[in-house]
Amino acid sequence: MKINKGTIVIVSILVPVVVAIMFFLTTAEQAMSPPWMRELPKVNASINSLTIIILIAALYFIRQGNERLHRNLMLTAMVLGAIFLVSYITYHANVPSAVFGDVNHDLVLSDSEREIAGMNRSVYLILLLAHILLSIVGLPFILFAVYRGLNDERGKHKRLVRIAYPVWLLMALSGVLVYFLISPYY
């Protein structure tokens, strides 16, 4: 499979930029988005959950020496990542982001709502920030690790995977946790 290394760099830069643009351009007027779009966070959490299972299975199979199944599982995880990204961007381009602690769902966190949310809001925001940073930093490592694996550059692949694999696993896990924490405010 021929993928240009420059393409990986461009994608690694473009994805966070597009996500940021979608996040910051979404307005309260978009609250009238179709009802199915409001289900996308559940879909995204499900995709992340399935990705966790696939990543663990892929690790198991490579340790068993089953390179073919490992490769297929990792490619499946990549496809899930692409589906997740399209779903995530679709949601954030069309639905205003939920605000942690916003009990009345008016997209404004009042002083009383902030007080009720308390330290849970801080925990959520720290976890969300970690998830975002893992996503931004991890994407090029993941893409280059897959690139090296597909091009049978085993040494370089193994070195990258030492970073990419735990980052990808933590990224997916933190995404699920973020969903469960914010879901009462959708």
N, C-alpha and C positions, 0 to 999 in steps of 0.2 A: 504494500500500500504506500503510495507516494504522497506524502504531505510535506509541504515546504515548511522549514523551521520558522521562516518569517511569518507564515500564516498563524502558527501557534502564538508567536509574540503578539501579532495584531489581535487575534481572538482574546488573548489574555488581557489586553488593554481595553478592547472594545466592550467586552461583556460587562465589567464593572461600570464603565461609563454609561452604557445603555440602561443598566439597572438603576443607576443614580438619576439619570434623566427621567426615567419613567416614574420613579419615586417622587421626585421633586415637582414634576409637572402635573401630577394627579391632584385634582381639586375636589372640593366638597360637592360641586355640581354633578360630579360623576357618580353620586350616590344612587342614581337611577339606573345603574348598570343592570343587565339581565340577571335574574336570580341564579342561573347556573354558574355565573362568574363568582358568586359569593361562596361557592363550594370548592373553588380551586385551592384554598389553603389546606383543606382536608386531603385533596388529591396530592398536593405537594408533600404533606407529611407522610402520606402513604408511600409515595415514591421514595422519599428519604428512608423510610423504614425498610422497604424492599431493598434499597441500595445497601443498607447496613448488612442485611442477611446475605446478599450476593457477595459483598466484599469479604465477609468472614468465610463464606463457602469457597471463594476464589483462593484465599490464603490457605485454607485447608487442602485444597486440591493441588496447589503448587508444591506444598510440603510433602504431598503423597507422590509427587513426580508426574502428575497428570497435567502436562502443559497445555494440551488441547482444551480440556474442560476449563482450566484456569483462564486461558485466553478468551474463550467464549463467554465466560462469566464476566470478565473484565470489560469486554465489548458490550455486553448487556448493560453493565453498570454505566458505561459511557452513553449508551442510547437513553437510558433512564435519566441521566444527567441532562441530556439535550431536551428531553421531554419536560423535565422539571423546569429548565430555564425558560422554555417557551411558555409554559403554564404560569410561571412566576411573573414574567414580564407582562403577559396578558392580564393577569390579575392586577398588578400594580399600575398598569397603564389605564385601567378602567374603573378601579374601585379605590376609594380613599383608604389609606392605611389605618388600621385599628390603633387606638391609643390605649396603652396599658393603664388600667384603672378607670377608664371612661365608662362608668356604669350605665349612664343614660344614652350612650352611643351618639353624642352630638359632636364628636371629634374634638372636643375641648375638655381639657382636664381641669376641673374646678379645684379650688383649695380643699374642699371637703372630700372630693374624690381622691386627690393626692394624699390626703391624710389617711384615708381608708386603705389605700394601696400600700402606704408605708414602705418598709424595707423590701417588700416583694417587688416593687417597681424597680428598685436599685438592682436587685438580683436579676430581674428580667433584662434590664438594659445592659448589664455587664455581659450576660450570656448572649444577648443579641449582638453586641459589639464584637465579642469573641467569634461568633458565627460569621459575621460579615468579614472580619479580618482573615479568618481561616479560608473563606471563600475566595477572597481577593489574592491572598498569598498562595493558596493551594492550587488554584487553577493552572498556572503555568507548569508547576511541578507535575501535576496529574497528566496534563496534555503531553509534556515531554516524556514522562515515564511510559505512557501508552505508545508514543511515537517510537521510543527506543525498543520497547517490547515487540512492536509490529515489524520493526526493521532488524530484529534479531541481534541487537547490540546489547547482549546480556550483561556485561559488566556495568555499562552506563545505566542500563535499566535497573539493575539491582541497587546501585547507589542512589538513584532518584527515588526508587520505591521506599527506601528507608525514611524518606521525608514525606513523599506523596501519599503513601498508604495510611499512616496514622492521621495525617491531616484530613484526608478524604473521609475517613471513618469518623473523626471528631466533627467534621463539618456536617455530615449527615445526621449524626446523633444530636448535635446542638440544634440543628434545624427542627428536629422532632420535638425537642424540649421547648424551644422557642414557641412552636405551634401550640403545645399544650398549655403553656403559660398565658399566651395571648388569646387563645380561643374563647374564653368567656366574654371577651370584649368585641367579638365580631358582630 
